[in-house]
Amino acid sequence: MLLLMRNIVNMDADKAMVYTINNGNQGVTLGVLGYDATFSPKLGASFNVGYAMASNKYKTTADKSLGTELNAQVDYKLFPNLTNSIMAAYVVLGDHYKGTGTGITAGSSSMPANPYLVGYMLNYTF
């Protein structure tokens, strides 16, 4: 997962909707389904879908659903130790975030915008 949970590839500048499994003392339940494909010795891709929900209800909301993430990554090996990756992720926010958007009045049922990510990475291993 690139947005719902911490991304293992990011070293020190990562952001996530659920930064730790403690999730503000509410816990998190996460289901992920993924597929890795190898098209050639140099070209591969991965596709994932994940759903996250709080294990316990927050005091401010009646819904546990945090959101559903869809992501994809395409990898191309330039050299045996250098991989070029392009990744994209999109999260459809769950009802947990209802009323936290930019509504004009307090208690508005507006939703914040669904987060997304598009990235490019060169990964050098030694």
Residue pairs with C-beta under 8 A, 6 or more apart in sequence:
1 7
1 16
1 30
1 32
1 48
1 50
1 69
1 71
1 89
2 69
2 71
2 87
2 89
2 117
2 119
3 16
3 17
3 69
3 71
3 89
3 91
3 115
3 116
3 117
4 16
4 17
4 18
4 30
4 50
4 52
4 66
4 67
4 69
4 91
5 16
5 17
5 18
5 30
5 50
5 52
6 14
6 16
6 19
6 20
7 14
7 16
9 121
9 123
17 52
17 66
17 67
17 91
17 115
18 28
18 30
18 52
18 66
21 27
21 28
23 54
23 55
24 58
26 54
26 55
26 56
26 57
26 58
27 54
27 55
27 56
28 52
28 53
28 54
28 55
28 66
29 52
29 53
29 54
29 55
30 50
30 51
30 52
31 50
31 51
32 48
32 49
32 50
33 48
33 49
33 50
34 46
34 47
34 48
34 49
35 46
35 47
35 48
36 44
36 45
36 46
37 44
37 45
37 46
37 47
38 44
39 45
41 77
42 76
42 77
43 74
43 75
43 76
43 77
44 74
44 75
45 72
45 73
45 74
45 75
46 72
46 73
46 75
47 71
47 72
48 69
48 70
48 71
48 72
49 68
49 69
49 70
49 71
50 68
50 69
51 67
51 68
51 69
52 66
52 67
52 68
52 69
52 94
53 64
53 65
53 66
53 94
53 96
54 64
54 66
54 96
55 64
56 64
57 63
57 64
58 96
61 95
61 96
61 98
61 99
63 94
63 95
63 96
63 98
64 94
64 96
65 94
65 95
65 96
66 93
66 94
66 96
66 97
67 91
67 92
67 93
67 94
67 96
67 97
67 114
68 91
68 92
68 94
69 89
69 90
69 91
69 92
70 89
70 90
70 91
70 92
71 87
71 88
71 89
71 90
71 117
72 87
72 88
72 89
73 85
73 86
73 87
73 88
74 85
74 86
74 87
75 83
75 84
75 85
76 83
76 84
76 85
77 83
77 84
78 84
81 124
81 125
81 126
82 122
82 123
82 124
82 125
83 122
83 123
83 125
84 120
84 121
84 122
85 119
85 120
85 121
85 122
85 123
86 119
86 120
87 117
87 118
87 119
87 120
87 121
88 116
88 117
88 118
88 119
89 116
89 117
90 114
90 115
90 116
90 117
91 114
91 115
91 116
92 114
93 111
93 112
93 114
93 115
97 111
97 112
98 109
98 111
99 107
99 108
99 109
99 110
100 111
100 112
101 108
101 110
101 111
101 112
101 113
102 110
102 112
103 109
103 110
